[in-house]
Amino acid sequence: MDKTLHYACYEHGDEWYLIEMLLDISASEIDWDDICVPQPALPRDDWQVPYMEQYLDESGTERLCDIYDVPDGSVKPCRVAFFIFKEGEAGTLSTPYGDFELRGGADVPERLKRILEFAEAD
């Protein structure tokens, strides 16, 4: 059974993608360490991983908790948003729920602009 109910990749400025996913699992089941952008020329520890992970309500209009916190484990389905740094050509986001193309183009929806936090990485 497909656990991904929704996937979107938005342009967030020139250097970042904003990823939004609605997953048919609870918040406590998400293993952030298994979400990455494979880069075969680099060691696994150097692959791109989610940045500033945020949990949203099912409709994607409210944040459920502070950044980096995890909401009540019974929240299901679970909508998440996070950022991926653009590095070279578009790649593939690898997750336990399937692989997804990293290709922006769409602007970030207003509902997400209002609720998401973002700070440039060092």
C-alpha positions as CSV (number, residue, x, y, z in Angstrom):
1,M,0.0,0.0,0.0
2,D,1.3,3.5,-0.9
3,K,2.0,5.5,2.2
4,T,2.5,8.8,0.2
5,L,-0.8,10.6,-0.1
6,H,0.8,13.9,-1.4
7,Y,4.2,15.0,-2.6
8,A,5.2,18.5,-3.8
9,C,8.5,20.1,-4.5
10,Y,8.5,23.9,-4.5
11,E,11.2,26.5,-5.4
12,H,12.4,28.3,-2.2
13,G,14.7,30.9,-3.6
14,D,17.7,30.1,-5.7
15,E,19.3,27.6,-3.3
16,W,16.6,25.5,-1.7
17,Y,13.7,23.2,-2.5
18,L,10.8,23.1,-0.1
19,I,9.3,19.6,0.1
20,E,5.8,18.9,1.4
21,M,4.6,15.3,2.0
22,L,1.4,13.9,3.4
23,L,2.1,10.4,4.6
24,D,-0.3,7.7,5.7
25,I,1.7,7.0,8.8
26,S,1.9,8.5,12.3
27,A,4.4,11.2,13.2
28,S,6.3,8.8,15.4
29,E,6.9,6.4,12.5
30,I,8.9,8.9,10.4
31,D,12.6,8.1,10.3
32,W,14.3,11.2,9.1
33,D,17.6,9.4,8.8
34,D,16.1,7.4,5.9
35,I,15.2,10.5,3.9
36,C,18.1,11.7,1.7
37,V,19.3,12.7,-1.7
38,P,21.7,10.0,-2.8
39,Q,25.0,11.3,-4.3
40,P,27.0,8.2,-5.4
41,A,30.3,10.1,-5.6
42,L,30.1,11.0,-1.9
43,P,30.1,9.0,1.3
44,R,26.6,8.4,2.7
45,D,27.2,10.8,5.6
46,D,27.7,13.6,3.1
47,W,24.4,13.2,1.2
48,Q,21.7,15.9,1.4
49,V,19.2,15.3,4.2
50,P,16.0,17.2,5.3
51,Y,16.6,20.6,6.9
52,M,14.3,22.4,9.3
53,E,11.7,19.6,9.4
54,Q,8.2,20.8,10.4
55,Y,5.0,18.9,11.2
56,L,1.8,20.3,9.8
57,D,-1.9,19.6,10.3
58,E,-3.6,17.4,7.7
59,S,-4.7,20.4,5.6
60,G,-1.2,22.0,5.7
61,T,-2.5,25.3,7.1
62,E,-1.1,25.1,10.7
63,R,2.1,23.9,12.3
64,L,1.5,21.2,15.0
65,C,4.5,21.9,17.1
66,D,7.7,24.0,17.3
67,I,10.4,23.4,14.8
68,Y,12.3,20.1,15.4
69,D,9.8,18.9,18.0
70,V,7.6,15.9,17.3
71,P,3.9,16.1,17.8
72,D,1.8,13.5,19.5
73,G,2.7,10.1,18.0
74,S,-1.0,9.4,17.2
75,V,-1.2,12.2,14.5
76,K,-2.1,10.3,11.3
77,P,-1.9,11.0,8.5
78,C,1.1,13.1,9.0
79,R,2.0,16.1,6.8
80,V,5.6,17.3,6.9
81,A,7.5,20.1,5.3
82,F,11.3,20.4,5.0
83,F,14.0,22.0,3.0
84,I,16.6,20.4,0.7
85,F,19.6,22.3,-0.6
86,K,19.9,22.4,-4.4
87,E,23.2,20.9,-5.3
88,G,24.0,20.8,-9.0
89,E,21.4,19.1,-11.3
90,A,18.0,18.0,-10.0
91,G,18.2,14.8,-8.2
92,T,16.0,12.2,-6.5
93,L,14.6,12.4,-3.0
94,S,14.9,8.8,-1.6
95,T,12.5,7.9,1.2
96,P,11.1,4.7,2.7
97,Y,7.8,5.7,1.1
98,G,9.2,5.9,-2.5
99,D,11.6,8.0,-4.6
100,F,10.6,11.4,-5.8
101,E,12.0,13.8,-8.3
102,L,13.5,17.0,-7.0
103,R,12.3,19.5,-9.5
104,G,10.8,22.8,-8.5
105,G,9.0,25.2,-10.7
106,A,6.0,25.9,-8.5
107,D,6.0,28.8,-6.1
108,V,5.6,28.1,-2.4
109,P,1.8,28.3,-1.6
110,E,0.7,31.2,0.6
111,R,-0.5,28.8,3.3
112,L,3.0,27.5,3.7
113,K,4.7,30.9,3.5
114,R,2.5,32.0,6.5
115,I,3.4,29.1,8.8
116,L,6.9,27.7,8.0
117,E,10.1,28.8,9.6
118,F,13.3,29.0,7.6
119,A,16.9,30.1,8.4
120,E,19.8,29.8,6.0
121,A,22.2,27.0,6.9
122,D,25.8,27.8,7.8
